[in-house]
Amino acid sequence: MFTQFKNIDTAFSHIKRFSIFLILACAGIAAFAIYKGFDLAARAQKQVYILANGKVLEAVSADRKDNIAVEIRDHIKMFHHYFFTLDPDEKVIQGNISSALNLADQSAKKAYDNLKEKGYFNNLISANISQEISVDSIQLDLNLYPYPFRCYATQRLIRATSTVTRKLITSGNLRNVSRSDNNPHGFLIQRWETLENKDEPLKP
């Protein structure tokens, strides 16, 4: 009889140890699953998928400071493109200028008002002149804030019989603002001014 009790006690001890081991194993598996779940969620947050021309492209997000120089240069290029890319059509001019003014402060609005007062845009329309610009280079100083810049560009005035090429140099600085559909990079150009805008000499 004592032997039977001893066997029952031994069996209970085995079951107890097995149950403890099973509970610990389940807890370990659950902890590992939770950890992997958080890890996968963190990785998923760093991935952005873009649909372009019917194809899904993966983009990896990064801190803004890693791409700030690229974003600033693109913001400056967009502003100059909208401000200086004009056709002899009042609606095109108004649309482009409106897009440009969303990226800059009153200094750009003042420059636009001065050109309008001088009849610059009316001359483009009456003479059927198209205006294009290509940004050659942009100098930045990211050690200062607001970020100062100087933009070097080539401007072309296209007429029916000729094309005039001008060298354009502008300067200003940028400060951070909230991103929006009208200002996707989240910068605002301040104290914008034209330093030089003169015709290039004709090549012989």
Buried (B, 14 or more C-beta within 10 A) or exposed (E): EEEEEEEEEEEEEEEEEEEEEEEEEEEEEEEEEEEEEEEEEEEEEEEEEEEEEEEEEEEEEEEEEEEBEEBBBBBBBBBBBBBBBBBBEEEBBEEBBEBBBBBBBEBBBEBBEEBEEEEBBEEBBEEEBBBBBBBEEBEBEEEEEBBBBBBBBBBBBBEEEEEBBBBBBBBBBBEBEEEEEEBEBBBBBBBBEEEEEEEEEEEE
